[in-house]
């Protein structure tokens, strides 16, 4: 992941490390996270708008962690509660919260403003969560979910923004029509 100013890169690894790089490919620091056999670091993101370089990581040990990458490379907080390994984390545009998700099919929202507490959770219909992002203009969280497609939750009202409510194929089977609760019909062409 790139920092907001595109001057630093942070990487996650199966060797349980988080590494901070400059754009010349030189490693600036390395953080080792936990037990080598169980704690791969699957994903990492910068937390923008921080004076000190800070990242949040998603790990195979079912936790998300906030790290200060300044001189001491200090662990700031550990978020736990997931029932399976984590694939992804994302940070809100204003850096006030992050979301974690993975194998257990549950998204947790966490505060990043000092308290580091769980705000709420969203059920992803049991599907593995592979990716997430916050909307830059709305109070929405989007997730790519295995066998369930994309879910978009309204964080303020703690509900799905819209969902598919009807489906039908064209008579020749080449087109799928999906009607959504937002009043839009989405169309997919299927090529064999």
C-alpha positions as CSV (number, residue, x, y, z in Angstrom):
1,X,0.0,0.0,0.0
2,X,1.2,3.5,-0.8
3,X,1.1,6.4,1.7
4,X,-1.1,9.3,0.9
5,X,1.8,11.3,-0.4
6,X,3.1,8.4,-2.5
7,X,6.5,8.6,-0.8
8,X,6.4,5.4,1.2
9,X,5.2,1.9,0.6
10,X,4.1,-0.6,3.3
11,X,4.0,-4.4,2.6
12,X,2.7,-7.5,4.4
13,X,4.2,-10.9,4.2
14,X,3.8,-14.6,5.1
15,X,7.1,-14.4,6.9
16,X,5.0,-12.4,9.6
17,X,6.7,-9.1,8.7
18,X,5.4,-5.6,7.9
19,X,8.0,-3.6,6.0
20,X,8.2,0.1,5.3
21,X,9.9,1.0,2.0
22,X,10.9,4.2,0.2
23,X,10.1,4.6,-3.5
24,X,13.6,3.5,-4.4
25,X,12.8,0.1,-3.0
26,X,15.0,0.5,0.1
27,X,13.6,-1.0,3.3
28,X,13.3,1.7,6.0
29,X,12.1,-0.6,8.9
30,X,10.7,-4.0,9.6
31,X,8.2,-5.1,12.2
32,X,7.8,-8.7,13.2
33,X,4.3,-9.8,14.2
34,X,3.8,-12.8,16.4
35,X,4.4,-16.5,15.9
36,X,5.9,-17.6,12.6
37,X,3.7,-20.7,12.2
38,X,0.4,-19.1,12.8
39,X,0.6,-15.4,12.1
40,X,1.1,-14.4,8.5
41,X,0.4,-10.8,7.9
42,X,-2.2,-10.9,5.0
43,X,-2.8,-7.2,4.4
44,X,-1.7,-3.8,5.6
45,X,-2.9,-0.2,5.0
46,X,-1.6,3.3,6.0
47,X,-3.7,5.4,8.3
48,X,-3.7,8.7,6.5
49,X,-3.7,12.1,8.3
50,X,-1.3,11.0,11.0
51,X,1.8,12.9,11.9
52,X,3.7,9.7,12.6
53,X,3.6,6.9,10.0
54,X,0.9,4.5,11.3
55,X,-0.5,1.4,9.7
56,X,-3.2,-1.2,10.4
57,X,-2.6,-4.8,9.6
58,X,-4.8,-7.9,9.0
59,X,-3.3,-11.2,10.2
60,X,-3.9,-14.9,10.1
61,X,-4.2,-15.0,13.9
62,X,-7.7,-13.4,13.6
63,X,-6.6,-9.9,14.7
64,X,-6.1,-6.5,13.2
65,X,-3.4,-4.4,14.7
66,X,-2.4,-0.7,14.7
67,X,1.3,0.0,14.5
68,X,3.3,3.2,14.9
69,X,6.2,2.9,12.5
70,X,8.2,5.8,14.0
71,X,11.4,5.1,15.8
72,X,10.2,2.4,18.2
73,X,7.8,0.6,15.8
74,X,5.3,0.3,18.6
75,X,2.1,-1.8,18.6
76,X,-0.7,0.7,19.5
77,X,-3.7,-1.6,19.6
78,X,-4.9,-5.1,18.8
79,X,-8.4,-5.6,17.6
80,X,-9.7,-9.1,18.3
81,X,-13.1,-10.9,18.0
82,X,-13.0,-12.5,14.6
83,X,-13.7,-16.2,14.2
84,X,-11.3,-16.7,11.3
85,X,-8.2,-15.3,9.7
86,X,-8.4,-11.8,8.3
87,X,-7.9,-11.1,4.6
88,X,-8.3,-7.3,4.6
89,X,-8.5,-4.0,6.4
90,X,-9.4,-0.6,5.2
91,X,-9.3,2.9,6.8
92,X,-12.0,5.6,6.5
93,X,-11.0,8.8,4.5
94,X,-11.0,10.9,7.7
95,X,-8.9,8.2,9.6
96,X,-11.5,8.0,12.4
97,X,-12.2,4.3,11.9
98,X,-11.1,1.1,10.2
99,X,-12.8,-2.1,9.1
100,X,-11.6,-5.6,9.3
101,X,-12.9,-8.7,7.5
102,X,-11.9,-12.2,6.4
103,X,-12.8,-15.9,6.6
104,X,-15.6,-15.6,9.2
105,X,-17.8,-13.5,7.0
106,X,-18.2,-10.7,9.5
107,X,-17.0,-7.1,9.1
108,X,-16.0,-5.2,12.3
109,X,-15.7,-1.5,12.5
110,X,-13.2,-0.1,14.9
111,X,-12.4,3.4,16.2
112,X,-9.0,4.9,15.5
113,X,-9.4,8.0,17.6
114,X,-7.7,7.1,20.8
115,X,-10.1,4.5,22.3
116,X,-9.5,1.7,19.7
117,X,-13.0,0.2,20.4
118,X,-15.4,-1.9,18.3
119,X,-18.2,0.3,16.9
120,X,-20.3,-2.4,15.2
121,X,-20.3,-5.4,13.0
122,X,-21.9,-6.3,9.6
123,X,-22.8,-9.8,8.6
124,X,-21.6,-10.7,5.1
125,X,-24.0,-13.7,4.7
126,X,-21.3,-16.1,5.7
127,X,-19.1,-15.4,2.7
128,X,-15.4,-14.9,3.0
129,X,-14.5,-11.2,2.7
130,X,-11.7,-10.5,0.3
131,X,-11.5,-6.7,-0.1
132,X,-13.1,-3.6,1.4
133,X,-13.1,0.1,0.9
134,X,-14.9,3.2,2.3
135,X,-16.7,5.6,0.0
136,X,-14.9,8.9,-0.2
137,X,-18.1,10.9,-0.3
138,X,-20.7,8.9,1.7
139,X,-20.8,7.1,5.0
140,X,-20.7,3.8,3.3
141,X,-18.5,0.7,3.5
142,X,-18.1,-1.7,0.5
143,X,-17.0,-5.3,0.7
144,X,-16.2,-7.9,-2.0
145,X,-17.6,-11.2,-0.6
146,X,-17.1,-14.7,-1.9
147,X,-20.3,-16.2,-3.3
148,X,-22.2,-13.0,-2.4
149,X,-20.8,-10.3,-4.7
150,X,-20.4,-6.7,-3.4
151,X,-22.2,-5.5,-0.3
152,X,-22.5,-1.8,0.5
153,X,-23.5,-0.9,4.0
154,X,-24.7,2.5,5.3
155,X,-22.5,2.9,8.4
156,X,-24.8,5.5,10.0
157,X,-28.0,3.4,9.7
158,X,-26.1,0.1,10.0
159,X,-27.8,-1.6,7.1
160,X,-27.3,-2.6,3.5
161,X,-27.8,0.4,1.2
162,X,-29.5,-1.7,-1.5
163,X,-29.6,-5.3,-2.6
164,X,-30.8,-7.5,-5.4
165,X,-34.5,-8.3,-5.1
166,X,-35.3,-9.9,-8.5
167,X,-33.5,-11.9,-11.2
168,X,-34.4,-13.1,-14.7
169,X,-32.5,-14.5,-17.7
170,X,-33.1,-13.6,-21.3
171,X,-34.8,-16.4,-23.4
172,X,-31.5,-17.3,-25.1
173,X,-29.6,-17.4,-21.7
174,X,-27.0,-14.8,-22.8
175,X,-28.1,-12.0,-20.6
176,X,-29.0,-11.8,-16.9
177,X,-31.2,-9.0,-15.5
178,X,-31.0,-8.1,-11.8
179,X,-33.4,-5.6,-10.2
180,X,-32.2,-3.8,-7.1
181,X,-33.9,-1.9,-4.3
182,X,-32.3,1.3,-5.5
183,X,-34.5,1.2,-8.6
184,X,-31.7,0.2,-11.0
185,X,-31.7,-2.8,-13.2
186,X,-28.2,-4.1,-13.8
187,X,-27.5,-6.2,-16.9
188,X,-24.8,-8.9,-17.4
189,X,-23.9,-10.4,-20.7
190,X,-22.7,-14.0,-20.3
191,X,-20.3,-15.4,-22.9
192,X,-19.6,-19.1,-23.0
